[in-house]
């Protein structure tokens, strides 16, 4: 008979990966790493609209644009 930990280990590992990957990611911004969380799905498009920028994936933006977003995010993100 198998022990309970051996039966549940694959389930726990897969649950850890799926929940961890969905909600958070670390994104490189020049000179730092920041957490990219679910709020960015709302705030990043708002920043693009407010600053009259074309829609573009964050990781494809210039270093200057990335820094500008995070400055804007610090001012507007907690409202």
PyMOL commands that set and color helices and strands:
alter all, ss='L'
color gray80, all
select helices_A, chain A and resi 4-23+40-50+58-60+63-76
alter helices_A, ss='H'
color red, helices_A
select strands_A, chain A and resi 24-29+32-37
alter strands_A, ss='S'
color yellow, strands_A
deselect
rebuild
show_as cartoon
